[in-house]
Amino acid sequence: MGFRRGINVFAQLCGIMIPVYILVAVLKTTPLFGYLGGIFHPLMRYFGLPGEAALALVTGMAVNLYAAAAVITDLHMTGRQLTIAALILGISHSQVMETAIVGKMGGRPIIVTSLRIVFSLTAGLLLNMVWPL
């Protein structure tokens, strides 16, 4: 019975992760990837990150850390930038799945999700401010 549940969860995760990986792979080969980076650059500079890192953060927050890693690998970020992104994603990752879990456990998903996002972005901002370039 546990094995069957595990297979079902695995199939559900693959149904989310595989399309995201394909979308990111295709997006990286188009000019749209650079265009999105340009749009998000003004916001991402507050975190000390390149504009393209916005896609990694959104992907990691929505899907999981593996999807974020797929985006980050081609960004050629510095150790400082990777650490800031990892801090943000370490606090706020897999929001879709974990919000569902919080709800099933009787928690307040909107509050937990909101706090995780706010705390992660605040931590990223603070680390960028205290870590010299």
C-alpha positions in Angstrom: 0.0 0.0 0.0 2.8 2.4 0.9 4.7 1.5 -2.3 1.6 2.3 -4.4 1.2 5.7 -2.7 4.8 6.4 -3.4 4.4 5.6 -7.0 1.4 7.8 -7.2 3.2 10.7 -5.6 6.2 10.2 -7.9 3.9 10.2 -11.0 2.2 13.5 -9.8 5.6 15.1 -9.2 6.8 14.0 -12.7 3.6 15.5 -14.1 4.7 18.8 -12.8 8.5 18.6 -13.0 9.0 17.3 -16.5 6.9 20.0 -18.2 8.8 22.6 -16.2 12.2 21.2 -17.2 11.1 21.1 -20.9 9.8 24.7 -20.7 13.0 26.0 -19.1 15.2 24.1 -21.6 13.2 25.6 -24.5 13.1 29.1 -23.0 16.9 29.1 -22.5 17.3 28.6 -26.3 15.2 31.6 -27.2 15.8 35.4 -27.0 12.8 35.5 -24.5 15.1 34.3 -21.7 17.4 37.3 -22.1 14.4 39.6 -22.5 12.9 38.4 -19.3 16.2 38.9 -17.6 16.2 42.5 -18.8 12.7 43.1 -17.5 13.6 41.7 -14.0 17.0 43.2 -13.7 15.9 46.4 -11.9 14.2 44.2 -9.2 16.9 41.5 -9.0 19.7 44.0 -8.4 18.3 44.6 -4.9 19.3 41.0 -4.3 22.6 41.3 -6.1 21.4 38.8 -8.7 21.2 39.0 -12.5 17.8 39.5 -14.0 17.6 36.0 -15.3 17.8 34.7 -11.8 14.1 35.8 -11.4 13.1 32.8 -13.4 15.1 30.5 -11.2 13.6 32.0 -8.0 10.0 31.7 -9.4 10.6 28.2 -10.6 12.1 27.1 -7.3 9.4 28.7 -5.3 6.6 27.2 -7.4 8.0 23.8 -8.3 11.1 22.7 -6.4 14.8 23.2 -5.9 15.7 20.9 -8.7 13.8 23.0 -11.2 15.6 26.1 -9.9 18.9 24.4 -10.3 18.1 23.6 -13.9 17.7 27.3 -14.5 20.6 28.4 -12.4 23.2 26.2 -14.1 23.4 28.3 -17.3 23.5 31.7 -15.5 27.2 31.6 -14.6 26.5 33.2 -11.2 29.3 34.0 -8.7 29.5 32.2 -5.4 28.0 35.2 -3.7 25.1 35.3 -6.1 24.5 31.5 -5.7 24.6 31.8 -1.9 22.0 34.6 -2.0 19.7 32.6 -4.4 20.2 29.5 -2.3 19.2 31.3 0.9 16.0 32.7 -0.7 15.1 29.3 -2.2 16.0 27.4 1.0 13.4 29.4 2.9 10.8 29.5 0.2 10.7 26.5 -2.2 8.2 24.1 -3.5 5.3 26.4 -2.5 2.7 24.6 -4.5 3.3 21.2 -2.9 4.1 22.5 0.6 1.0 24.8 0.7 -1.1 21.7 -0.1 0.6 19.8 2.7 0.1 22.7 5.2 -3.6 22.8 4.3 -4.0 19.1 4.8 -2.4 19.4 8.2 -5.0 22.0 9.2 -2.7 25.0 8.9 -3.4 28.3 7.2 -1.8 27.9 3.8 -2.1 31.6 2.7 -0.4 32.8 5.9 2.4 30.2 5.8 3.0 30.8 2.1 3.0 34.6 2.5 5.4 34.5 5.4 7.8 32.1 3.7 8.0 34.4 0.6 8.3 37.6 2.7 11.0 36.1 5.0 13.0 34.6 2.1 13.0 37.9 0.1 13.9 39.8 3.3 16.8 37.4 4.0 18.0 37.8 0.4 17.9 41.6 0.7 19.7 41.6 4.0 22.4 39.2 2.9 23.0 41.3 -0.2 23.3 44.4 1.9 25.8 42.9 4.5 27.9 40.9 2.1 30.3 43.2 0.3 30.8 42.9 -3.4 
